[in-house]
Amino acid sequence: MSLGAYWKDGSVGGYWTPEFWTAGYWYEGDGTVTYDSVYWRILTAVQVALQGMSLPHIQPLSLLPAGRVHLEKVPQWRDKQPYPVIIVYPPKGESVGGVVNARDDITYAVGILFVYADEQQQADNYQLEMRWRQMIRRRFNQKRIDTVNVPEQFNCENDSNTVFDTAAFHVQGLSVSRLGFVFTTREVRDHSA
């Protein structure tokens, strides 16, 4: 390793440790290589947080299984039966906010879909869907998501504008509810891509 490689904490150093970052890759102590992306770490941190929440299930006195929380590039719910499922996805690209001398504030959007098979029934699962929205909003809004895996992230804001997808409800008989969040990070400007 050459001098000037970046460590996971963002510092620069010249001593080899079990994990270090250079040229967009993480080199782990066992020799494996993983690609680093703040956006990817935010998406997976949201998925893990949702899997760890005690979300009530449709069946009385049970919780939603962790395996029903999916991370996707583009949300697809037709092949995710049995319902309900939660899908985490990136709904739009990054944007640059404020800047300081050596760091930029970058925002990353994260969409969360709840999909239920309601067969066009207005009342089915309605209260449960509203409860999930409230629980998840309270979990993320104005908070840091994961200080270990996403140390750059310092704030999260709710970015929801549509509660239910009317086309999915009328055409597919599914209740698809969306929550959106914007995670703000402060990133060192001169890291190589």
N, C-alpha and C positions, 0 to 999 in steps of 0.2 A: 504494500500500500504506500502511496506517496503522501507527503505532507499536504495538508489542505483538504483532506477528505472531511465530510461533515458527519458528525455522530448523530444518533437519533434525537438527542436533546437540542440539536441545532448548533452546537459548538464546533469549532474547528480544532483539529489536533493531528498529531503525527504518530501516535502509538496505536498499534492494532489491539482491538478488543473483540469479544465474540460477535458483535454486530456493528456494522458501520454502513453509512450511506455514501455513495459516490455515483455521479452520472445517472441518477434516477433509479438506482437499484439498491436494495438492502442486501448485504452479504451477511448471512447468519453464521454463527459459530460452527455449524455442521457442514458448511460449504454450499448450502443451497442459496439460490438467488430469488428474491421476490421483488416485484416492481412496486415502487412507492407512489401513492396518489392520496392526497388529502381527501379528495372527494370519495374515493373508495373506502377509506378508513371511516369517514362519516357515515356512509351508507351501511357498512357492516356494523358499526356501533349502534345505529338505530335498530337494525335487525336484532342484534343481541339483546338490546334493552327491551324490545317488545317481547322477545322470547322469554325474558326473565320476569315480565309483569304477570300478575295474577288476574288475567282477564277472564271474566265469567263466560262460560260456554252456554250454548243454547240449552243443553241438557241441564236440568236443575242440579245444583250442588256439585258442579264440575267446572274445570278451568280449560281454556283453550290450549291444546297441545302445542308445544314449541315447534314441532314439525309443520305446522300450518302457517308459519310466518316465512314468506319467500322473498328473496332479493332478485329483482329482474331488471334488465335494460329497458324493456318496454312491457308494461303490465299486460298480462294475458291471464284471464281467469277461467276460460272454458275448460281447460284440462286440469283444474286444481281441485276437483271433487275428492272427498266430500267437503261440502261447505260447512261452516264459514272458513274463509282464509283471509290472511292479511298479506298484501303485496307492498314491498318497499321498492321505490324506483326513483331515478332522477328525472323530474318533469321538465327541467330547462337547464341551460348552461350556467356556468359561473359568471359572476360579475365583480368588478373591482369597485370598492367603495372608497373610503378614506385612505390617504397615504401619509406616511411619515418618512423621515430620511432614508431608512434602510428597510422598511417593512411596508407591506400593503395589506389593507383589510379586504378580504375576498369573501363573498357570500356564495353559499352552495344551497340550492333548493333540493328538498327531499319530499317526495310524495308518498303518502300512505293510503292504500285502498283497503276497505273492508268489503268483502263480497259474501253475500248471503243468498241462498235460494229461497226467495219469498213467494214465487209463483204469482206475482202481481197482487199480493195481499198487502193492503196499506198498513195494517196494524201489526203484522208478524215481525217480531224482533225489533220493533221500532224503539222501544225503551232501552233495550240492550245496546243497540247501535249508538244511541245518544250517550249511554253510559261509557262505552268504549271511547268515544270521541272526547269526553270529559277527562277520563283517566289518562289518555295519551297526551292530550293538551297539557294537563297539569304536570306530566312527567318531563316534558321537553321545554315548554315555554319559559323564556328568560333564564335558562339554566345551561350549564356546561354538560355535554353529553358523556364524555369519557376523558378524564384528565390524563390518563396513562397513554392510551392509544391515539388520542387526538389532542395533544397538548396545545396546538395552535388555536383551537376553537374556544371562544370566550363568551358567545351569546347565541341564543336561538329565539326566533320570533315566529309566531303563528302567521301563516300566509294562506289561509283557506278562504275560498270565496263561493264554492259550490258544495252543497252538502250531499245531494244525491244525483246520480247520473240517470236522467229521465229516459234516455234511449235504452239503456240496459234494462231498466225496469219494465218498460212497455214491450220491447221486442224480445228480450231474452228471459224475462221473468225473474231477473236477479236484482237484488238491492245492492248497488255499488255506491259506497260512501267514501268521500275523499277528504283527507286532512293534508295540509301542506305546511312545511316549516322551512325557514331560511336560517342556516347555520353560518355565523360570521367567524372568520378566522383572521389572525394576524400572522402573516407569513413573511419570511426573509425574502427580499426581492432578488438577491443575486444567486439563488440556488439554480444549478443547471437543470435543464429539463430531462 
